[in-house]
Amino acid sequence: MKDIAVEIGLPNVTGVVGDFYDRVRQHPDLAVPFATVDDWAEHKAHLTHFWWVTLGGSPYRDKPYQVAHKHALAGFTPELLVD
């Protein structure tokens, strides 16, 4: 799996994550729960690392992920994620 991360490249993962969250912040429904994010640069860096490692890249940060917990605290519901 590491080959996928290396083939894509960290700069491309960074770009896709950044573009995705820039669009989320403009979305009429998704922007609401994401309004809880105080530091967008850190949020994007953290999620870039998450996707980099998920794609098989070597970890370069030491910060735990609490995906379900954080999304629940922000008010995400299954209905919000359907479309």
Phi and psi restraints in degrees (range 20) as a CNS / XPLOR table:
assign (resid 1 and name C) (resid 2 and name N)
       (resid 2 and name CA) (resid 2 and name C) 1.0 -57.1 20.0 2
assign (resid 2 and name N) (resid 2 and name CA)
       (resid 2 and name C) (resid 3 and name N) 1.0 -32.5 20.0 2
assign (resid 2 and name C) (resid 3 and name N)
       (resid 3 and name CA) (resid 3 and name C) 1.0 -60.5 20.0 2
assign (resid 3 and name N) (resid 3 and name CA)
       (resid 3 and name C) (resid 4 and name N) 1.0 -32.4 20.0 2
assign (resid 3 and name C) (resid 4 and name N)
       (resid 4 and name CA) (resid 4 and name C) 1.0 -64.0 20.0 2
assign (resid 4 and name N) (resid 4 and name CA)
       (resid 4 and name C) (resid 5 and name N) 1.0 -48.3 20.0 2
assign (resid 4 and name C) (resid 5 and name N)
       (resid 5 and name CA) (resid 5 and name C) 1.0 -61.4 20.0 2
assign (resid 5 and name N) (resid 5 and name CA)
       (resid 5 and name C) (resid 6 and name N) 1.0 -45.6 20.0 2
assign (resid 5 and name C) (resid 6 and name N)
       (resid 6 and name CA) (resid 6 and name C) 1.0 -65.3 20.0 2
assign (resid 6 and name N) (resid 6 and name CA)
       (resid 6 and name C) (resid 7 and name N) 1.0 -40.9 20.0 2
assign (resid 6 and name C) (resid 7 and name N)
       (resid 7 and name CA) (resid 7 and name C) 1.0 -63.5 20.0 2
assign (resid 7 and name N) (resid 7 and name CA)
       (resid 7 and name C) (resid 8 and name N) 1.0 -42.9 20.0 2
assign (resid 7 and name C) (resid 8 and name N)
       (resid 8 and name CA) (resid 8 and name C) 1.0 -70.4 20.0 2
assign (resid 8 and name N) (resid 8 and name CA)
       (resid 8 and name C) (resid 9 and name N) 1.0 -45.9 20.0 2
assign (resid 8 and name C) (resid 9 and name N)
       (resid 9 and name CA) (resid 9 and name C) 1.0 90.1 20.0 2
assign (resid 9 and name N) (resid 9 and name CA)
       (resid 9 and name C) (resid 10 and name N) 1.0 139.7 20.0 2
assign (resid 9 and name C) (resid 10 and name N)
       (resid 10 and name CA) (resid 10 and name C) 1.0 -60.1 20.0 2
assign (resid 10 and name N) (resid 10 and name CA)
       (resid 10 and name C) (resid 11 and name N) 1.0 -39.9 20.0 2
assign (resid 10 and name C) (resid 11 and name N)
       (resid 11 and name CA) (resid 11 and name C) 1.0 -60.3 20.0 2
assign (resid 11 and name N) (resid 11 and name CA)
       (resid 11 and name C) (resid 12 and name N) 1.0 -35.9 20.0 2
assign (resid 11 and name C) (resid 12 and name N)
       (resid 12 and name CA) (resid 12 and name C) 1.0 -71.0 20.0 2
assign (resid 12 and name N) (resid 12 and name CA)
       (resid 12 and name C) (resid 13 and name N) 1.0 -40.4 20.0 2
assign (resid 12 and name C) (resid 13 and name N)
       (resid 13 and name CA) (resid 13 and name C) 1.0 -61.5 20.0 2
assign (resid 13 and name N) (resid 13 and name CA)
       (resid 13 and name C) (resid 14 and name N) 1.0 -44.1 20.0 2
assign (resid 13 and name C) (resid 14 and name N)
       (resid 14 and name CA) (resid 14 and name C) 1.0 -58.7 20.0 2
assign (resid 14 and name N) (resid 14 and name CA)
       (resid 14 and name C) (resid 15 and name N) 1.0 -43.6 20.0 2
assign (resid 14 and name C) (resid 15 and name N)
       (resid 15 and name CA) (resid 15 and name C) 1.0 -64.9 20.0 2
assign (resid 15 and name N) (resid 15 and name CA)
       (resid 15 and name C) (resid 16 and name N) 1.0 -43.5 20.0 2
assign (resid 15 and name C) (resid 16 and name N)
       (resid 16 and name CA) (resid 16 and name C) 1.0 -66.4 20.0 2
assign (resid 16 and name N) (resid 16 and name CA)
       (resid 16 and name C) (resid 17 and name N) 1.0 -44.8 20.0 2
assign (resid 16 and name C) (resid 17 and name N)
       (resid 17 and name CA) (resid 17 and name C) 1.0 -62.1 20.0 2
assign (resid 17 and name N) (resid 17 and name CA)
       (resid 17 and name C) (resid 18 and name N) 1.0 -44.6 20.0 2
assign (resid 17 and name C) (resid 18 and name N)
       (resid 18 and name CA) (resid 18 and name C) 1.0 -61.4 20.0 2
assign (resid 18 and name N) (resid 18 and name CA)
       (resid 18 and name C) (resid 19 and name N) 1.0 -45.5 20.0 2
assign (resid 18 and name C) (resid 19 and name N)
       (resid 19 and name CA) (resid 19 and name C) 1.0 -63.0 20.0 2
assign (resid 19 and name N) (resid 19 and name CA)
       (resid 19 and name C) (resid 20 and name N) 1.0 -43.1 20.0 2
assign (resid 19 and name C) (resid 20 and name N)
       (resid 20 and name CA) (resid 20 and name C) 1.0 -58.7 20.0 2
assign (resid 20 and name N) (resid 20 and name CA)
       (resid 20 and name C) (resid 21 and name N) 1.0 -49.3 20.0 2
assign (resid 20 and name C) (resid 21 and name N)
       (resid 21 and name CA) (resid 21 and name C) 1.0 -73.7 20.0 2
assign (resid 21 and name N) (resid 21 and name CA)
       (resid 21 and name C) (resid 22 and name N) 1.0 -27.2 20.0 2
assign (resid 21 and name C) (resid 22 and name N)
       (resid 22 and name CA) (resid 22 and name C) 1.0 -63.9 20.0 2
assign (resid 22 and name N) (resid 22 and name CA)
       (resid 22 and name C) (resid 23 and name N) 1.0 -39.3 20.0 2
assign (resid 22 and name C) (resid 23 and name N)
       (resid 23 and name CA) (resid 23 and name C) 1.0 -70.9 20.0 2
assign (resid 23 and name N) (resid 23 and name CA)
       (resid 23 and name C) (resid 24 and name N) 1.0 -40.2 20.0 2
assign (resid 23 and name C) (resid 24 and name N)
       (resid 24 and name CA) (resid 24 and name C) 1.0 -58.2 20.0 2
assign (resid 24 and name N) (resid 24 and name CA)
       (resid 24 and name C) (resid 25 and name N) 1.0 -41.0 20.0 2
assign (resid 24 and name C) (resid 25 and name N)
       (resid 25 and name CA) (resid 25 and name C) 1.0 -65.2 20.0 2
assign (resid 25 and name N) (resid 25 and name CA)
       (resid 25 and name C) (resid 26 and name N) 1.0 -19.4 20.0 2
assign (resid 25 and name C) (resid 26 and name N)
       (resid 26 and name CA) (resid 26 and name C) 1.0 -98.3 20.0 2
assign (resid 26 and name N) (resid 26 and name CA)
       (resid 26 and name C) (resid 27 and name N) 1.0 -10.8 20.0 2
assign (resid 26 and name C) (resid 27 and name N)
       (resid 27 and name CA) (resid 27 and name C) 1.0 -71.7 20.0 2
assign (resid 27 and name N) (resid 27 and name CA)
       (resid 27 and name C) (resid 28 and name N) 1.0 134.4 20.0 2
assign (resid 27 and name C) (resid 28 and name N)
       (resid 28 and name CA) (resid 28 and name C) 1.0 -61.7 20.0 2
assign (resid 28 and name N) (resid 28 and name CA)
       (resid 28 and name C) (resid 29 and name N) 1.0 -30.3 20.0 2
assign (resid 28 and name C) (resid 29 and name N)
       (resid 29 and name CA) (resid 29 and name C) 1.0 -100.2 20.0 2
assign (resid 29 and name N) (resid 29 and name CA)
       (resid 29 and name C) (resid 30 and name N) 1.0 -43.0 20.0 2
assign (resid 29 and name C) (resid 30 and name N)
       (resid 30 and name CA) (resid 30 and name C) 1.0 -73.1 20.0 2
assign (resid 30 and name N) (resid 30 and name CA)
       (resid 30 and name C) (resid 31 and name N) 1.0 -24.4 20.0 2
assign (resid 30 and name C) (resid 31 and name N)
       (resid 31 and name CA) (resid 31 and name C) 1.0 -63.2 20.0 2
assign (resid 31 and name N) (resid 31 and name CA)
       (resid 31 and name C) (resid 32 and name N) 1.0 -28.7 20.0 2
assign (resid 31 and name C) (resid 32 and name N)
       (resid 32 and name CA) (resid 32 and name C) 1.0 -62.0 20.0 2
assign (resid 32 and name N) (resid 32 and name CA)
       (resid 32 and name C) (resid 33 and name N) 1.0 -57.5 20.0 2
assign (resid 32 and name C) (resid 33 and name N)
       (resid 33 and name CA) (resid 33 and name C) 1.0 -67.0 20.0 2
assign (resid 33 and name N) (resid 33 and name CA)
       (resid 33 and name C) (resid 34 and name N) 1.0 -29.5 20.0 2
assign (resid 33 and name C) (resid 34 and name N)
       (resid 34 and name CA) (resid 34 and name C) 1.0 -76.3 20.0 2
assign (resid 34 and name N) (resid 34 and name CA)
       (resid 34 and name C) (resid 35 and name N) 1.0 -6.6 20.0 2
assign (resid 34 and name C) (resid 35 and name N)
       (resid 35 and name CA) (resid 35 and name C) 1.0 -65.7 20.0 2
assign (resid 35 and name N) (resid 35 and name CA)
       (resid 35 and name C) (resid 36 and name N) 1.0 -13.7 20.0 2
assign (resid 35 and name C) (resid 36 and name N)
       (resid 36 and name CA) (resid 36 and name C) 1.0 -75.1 20.0 2
assign (resid 36 and name N) (resid 36 and name CA)
       (resid 36 and name C) (resid 37 and name N) 1.0 -13.4 20.0 2
assign (resid 36 and name C) (resid 37 and name N)
       (resid 37 and name CA) (resid 37 and name C) 1.0 -73.8 20.0 2
assign (resid 37 and name N) (resid 37 and name CA)
       (resid 37 and name C) (resid 38 and name N) 1.0 123.9 20.0 2
assign (resid 37 and name C) (resid 38 and name N)
       (resid 38 and name CA) (resid 38 and name C) 1.0 -91.9 20.0 2
assign (resid 38 and name N) (resid 38 and name CA)
       (resid 38 and name C) (resid 39 and name N) 1.0 -33.5 20.0 2
assign (resid 38 and name C) (resid 39 and name N)
       (resid 39 and name CA) (resid 39 and name C) 1.0 -126.6 20.0 2
assign (resid 39 and name N) (resid 39 and name CA)
       (resid 39 and name C) (resid 40 and name N) 1.0 93.0 20.0 2
assign (resid 39 and name C) (resid 40 and name N)
       (resid 40 and name CA) (resid 40 and name C) 1.0 -66.4 20.0 2
assign (resid 40 and name N) (resid 40 and name CA)
       (resid 40 and name C) (resid 41 and name N) 1.0 -34.8 20.0 2
assign (resid 40 and name C) (resid 41 and name N)
       (resid 41 and name CA) (resid 41 and name C) 1.0 -62.0 20.0 2
assign (resid 41 and name N) (resid 41 and name CA)
       (resid 41 and name C) (resid 42 and name N) 1.0 -44.8 20.0 2
assign (resid 41 and name C) (resid 42 and name N)
       (resid 42 and name CA) (resid 42 and name C) 1.0 -67.9 20.0 2
assign (resid 42 and name N) (resid 42 and name CA)
       (resid 42 and name C) (resid 43 and name N) 1.0 -40.3 20.0 2
assign (resid 42 and name C) (resid 43 and name N)
       (resid 43 and name CA) (resid 43 and name C) 1.0 -60.3 20.0 2
assign (resid 43 and name N) (resid 43 and name CA)
       (resid 43 and name C) (resid 44 and name N) 1.0 -46.4 20.0 2
assign (resid 43 and name C) (resid 44 and name N)
       (resid 44 and name CA) (resid 44 and name C) 1.0 -65.2 20.0 2
assign (resid 44 and name N) (resid 44 and name CA)
       (resid 44 and name C) (resid 45 and name N) 1.0 -40.3 20.0 2
assign (resid 44 and name C) (resid 45 and name N)
       (resid 45 and name CA) (resid 45 and name C) 1.0 -63.2 20.0 2
assign (resid 45 and name N) (resid 45 and name CA)
       (resid 45 and name C) (resid 46 and name N) 1.0 -42.3 20.0 2
assign (resid 45 and name C) (resid 46 and name N)
       (resid 46 and name CA) (resid 46 and name C) 1.0 -64.3 20.0 2
assign (resid 46 and name N) (resid 46 and name CA)
       (resid 46 and name C) (resid 47 and name N) 1.0 -44.5 20.0 2
assign (resid 46 and name C) (resid 47 and name N)
       (resid 47 and name CA) (resid 47 and name C) 1.0 -75.7 20.0 2
assign (resid 47 and name N) (resid 47 and name CA)
       (resid 47 and name C) (resid 48 and name N) 1.0 -28.7 20.0 2
assign (resid 47 and name C) (resid 48 and name N)
       (resid 48 and name CA) (resid 48 and name C) 1.0 -61.8 20.0 2
assign (resid 48 and name N) (resid 48 and name CA)
       (resid 48 and name C) (resid 49 and name N) 1.0 -44.8 20.0 2
assign (resid 48 and name C) (resid 49 and name N)
       (resid 49 and name CA) (resid 49 and name C) 1.0 -61.8 20.0 2
assign (resid 49 and name N) (resid 49 and name CA)
       (resid 49 and name C) (resid 50 and name N) 1.0 -43.6 20.0 2
assign (resid 49 and name C) (resid 50 and name N)
       (resid 50 and name CA) (resid 50 and name C) 1.0 -54.7 20.0 2
assign (resid 50 and name N) (resid 50 and name CA)
       (resid 50 and name C) (resid 51 and name N) 1.0 -50.7 20.0 2
assign (resid 50 and name C) (resid 51 and name N)
       (resid 51 and name CA) (resid 51 and name C) 1.0 -70.1 20.0 2
assign (resid 51 and name N) (resid 51 and name CA)
       (resid 51 and name C) (resid 52 and name N) 1.0 -35.8 20.0 2
assign (resid 51 and name C) (resid 52 and name N)
       (resid 52 and name CA) (resid 52 and name C) 1.0 -59.3 20.0 2
assign (resid 52 and name N) (resid 52 and name CA)
       (resid 52 and name C) (resid 53 and name N) 1.0 -49.2 20.0 2
assign (resid 52 and name C) (resid 53 and name N)
       (resid 53 and name CA) (resid 53 and name C) 1.0 -67.6 20.0 2
assign (resid 53 and name N) (resid 53 and name CA)
       (resid 53 and name C) (resid 54 and name N) 1.0 -39.5 20.0 2
assign (resid 53 and name C) (resid 54 and name N)
       (resid 54 and name CA) (resid 54 and name C) 1.0 -59.7 20.0 2
assign (resid 54 and name N) (resid 54 and name CA)
       (resid 54 and name C) (resid 55 and name N) 1.0 -35.1 20.0 2
assign (resid 54 and name C) (resid 55 and name N)
       (resid 55 and name CA) (resid 55 and name C) 1.0 -80.7 20.0 2
assign (resid 55 and name N) (resid 55 and name CA)
       (resid 55 and name C) (resid 56 and name N) 1.0 -2.3 20.0 2
assign (resid 55 and name C) (resid 56 and name N)
       (resid 56 and name CA) (resid 56 and name C) 1.0 105.9 20.0 2
assign (resid 56 and name N) (resid 56 and name CA)
       (resid 56 and name C) (resid 57 and name N) 1.0 4.3 20.0 2
assign (resid 56 and name C) (resid 57 and name N)
       (resid 57 and name CA) (resid 57 and name C) 1.0 -72.8 20.0 2
assign (resid 57 and name N) (resid 57 and name CA)
       (resid 57 and name C) (resid 58 and name N) 1.0 158.3 20.0 2
assign (resid 57 and name C) (resid 58 and name N)
       (resid 58 and name CA) (resid 58 and name C) 1.0 -74.3 20.0 2
assign (resid 58 and name N) (resid 58 and name CA)
       (resid 58 and name C) (resid 59 and name N) 1.0 134.7 20.0 2
assign (resid 58 and name C) (resid 59 and name N)
       (resid 59 and name CA) (resid 59 and name C) 1.0 -61.2 20.0 2
assign (resid 59 and name N) (resid 59 and name CA)
       (resid 59 and name C) (resid 60 and name N) 1.0 143.0 20.0 2
assign (resid 59 and name C) (resid 60 and name N)
       (resid 60 and name CA) (resid 60 and name C) 1.0 -132.9 20.0 2
assign (resid 60 and name N) (resid 60 and name CA)
       (resid 60 and name C) (resid 61 and name N) 1.0 4.0 20.0 2
assign (resid 60 and name C) (resid 61 and name N)
       (resid 61 and name CA) (resid 61 and name C) 1.0 -128.9 20.0 2
assign (resid 61 and name N) (resid 61 and name CA)
       (resid 61 and name C) (resid 62 and name N) 1.0 158.3 20.0 2
assign (resid 61 and name C) (resid 62 and name N)
       (resid 62 and name CA) (resid 62 and name C) 1.0 -127.4 20.0 2
assign (resid 62 and name N) (resid 62 and name CA)
       (resid 62 and name C) (resid 63 and name N) 1.0 67.5 20.0 2
assign (resid 62 and name C) (resid 63 and name N)
       (resid 63 and name CA) (resid 63 and name C) 1.0 -132.7 20.0 2
assign (resid 63 and name N) (resid 63 and name CA)
       (resid 63 and name C) (resid 64 and name N) 1.0 126.5 20.0 2
assign (resid 63 and name C) (resid 64 and name N)
       (resid 64 and name CA) (resid 64 and name C) 1.0 -70.0 20.0 2
assign (resid 64 and name N) (resid 64 and name CA)
       (resid 64 and name C) (resid 65 and name N) 1.0 155.6 20.0 2
assign (resid 64 and name C) (resid 65 and name N)
       (resid 65 and name CA) (resid 65 and name C) 1.0 -103.6 20.0 2
assign (resid 65 and name N) (resid 65 and name CA)
       (resid 65 and name C) (resid 66 and name N) 1.0 139.6 20.0 2
assign (resid 65 and name C) (resid 66 and name N)
       (resid 66 and name CA) (resid 66 and name C) 1.0 -132.4 20.0 2
assign (resid 66 and name N) (resid 66 and name CA)
       (resid 66 and name C) (resid 67 and name N) 1.0 60.3 20.0 2
assign (resid 66 and name C) (resid 67 and name N)
       (resid 67 and name CA) (resid 67 and name C) 1.0 -56.6 20.0 2
assign (resid 67 and name N) (resid 67 and name CA)
       (resid 67 and name C) (resid 68 and name N) 1.0 -58.6 20.0 2
assign (resid 67 and name C) (resid 68 and name N)
       (resid 68 and name CA) (resid 68 and name C) 1.0 -62.1 20.0 2
assign (resid 68 and name N) (resid 68 and name CA)
       (resid 68 and name C) (resid 69 and name N) 1.0 -45.0 20.0 2
assign (resid 68 and name C) (resid 69 and name N)
       (resid 69 and name CA) (resid 69 and name C) 1.0 -61.9 20.0 2
assign (resid 69 and name N) (resid 69 and name CA)
       (resid 69 and name C) (resid 70 and name N) 1.0 -48.0 20.0 2
assign (resid 69 and name C) (resid 70 and name N)
       (resid 70 and name CA) (resid 70 and name C) 1.0 -64.8 20.0 2
assign (resid 70 and name N) (resid 70 and name CA)
       (resid 70 and name C) (resid 71 and name N) 1.0 -39.3 20.0 2
assign (resid 70 and name C) (resid 71 and name N)
       (resid 71 and name CA) (resid 71 and name C) 1.0 -68.2 20.0 2
assign (resid 71 and name N) (resid 71 and name CA)
       (resid 71 and name C) (resid 72 and name N) 1.0 -37.2 20.0 2
assign (resid 71 and name C) (resid 72 and name N)
       (resid 72 and name CA) (resid 72 and name C) 1.0 -65.5 20.0 2
assign (resid 72 and name N) (resid 72 and name CA)
       (resid 72 and name C) (resid 73 and name N) 1.0 -43.2 20.0 2
assign (resid 72 and name C) (resid 73 and name N)
       (resid 73 and name CA) (resid 73 and name C) 1.0 -62.4 20.0 2
assign (resid 73 and name N) (resid 73 and name CA)
       (resid 73 and name C) (resid 74 and name N) 1.0 -32.4 20.0 2
assign (resid 73 and name C) (resid 74 and name N)
       (resid 74 and name CA) (resid 74 and name C) 1.0 -79.2 20.0 2
assign (resid 74 and name N) (resid 74 and name CA)
       (resid 74 and name C) (resid 75 and name N) 1.0 -10.1 20.0 2
assign (resid 74 and name C) (resid 75 and name N)
       (resid 75 and name CA) (resid 75 and name C) 1.0 95.9 20.0 2
assign (resid 75 and name N) (resid 75 and name CA)
       (resid 75 and name C) (resid 76 and name N) 1.0 17.5 20.0 2
assign (resid 75 and name C) (resid 76 and name N)
       (resid 76 and name CA) (resid 76 and name C) 1.0 -68.9 20.0 2
assign (resid 76 and name N) (resid 76 and name CA)
       (resid 76 and name C) (resid 77 and name N) 1.0 140.6 20.0 2
assign (resid 76 and name C) (resid 77 and name N)
       (resid 77 and name CA) (resid 77 and name C) 1.0 -127.4 20.0 2
assign (resid 77 and name N) (resid 77 and name CA)
       (resid 77 and name C) (resid 78 and name N) 1.0 158.9 20.0 2
assign (resid 77 and name C) (resid 78 and name N)
       (resid 78 and name CA) (resid 78 and name C) 1.0 -57.0 20.0 2
assign (resid 78 and name N) (resid 78 and name CA)
       (resid 78 and name C) (resid 79 and name N) 1.0 -36.5 20.0 2
assign (resid 78 and name C) (resid 79 and name N)
       (resid 79 and name CA) (resid 79 and name C) 1.0 -62.3 20.0 2
assign (resid 79 and name N) (resid 79 and name CA)
       (resid 79 and name C) (resid 80 and name N) 1.0 -36.3 20.0 2
assign (resid 79 and name C) (resid 80 and name N)
       (resid 80 and name CA) (resid 80 and name C) 1.0 -65.7 20.0 2
assign (resid 80 and name N) (resid 80 and name CA)
       (resid 80 and name C) (resid 81 and name N) 1.0 -27.7 20.0 2
assign (resid 80 and name C) (resid 81 and name N)
       (resid 81 and name CA) (resid 81 and name C) 1.0 -99.6 20.0 2
assign (resid 81 and name N) (resid 81 and name CA)
       (resid 81 and name C) (resid 82 and name N) 1.0 5.5 20.0 2
assign (resid 81 and name C) (resid 82 and name N)
       (resid 82 and name CA) (resid 82 and name C) 1.0 -68.8 20.0 2
assign (resid 82 and name N) (resid 82 and name CA)
       (resid 82 and name C) (resid 83 and name N) 1.0 -49.0 20.0 2
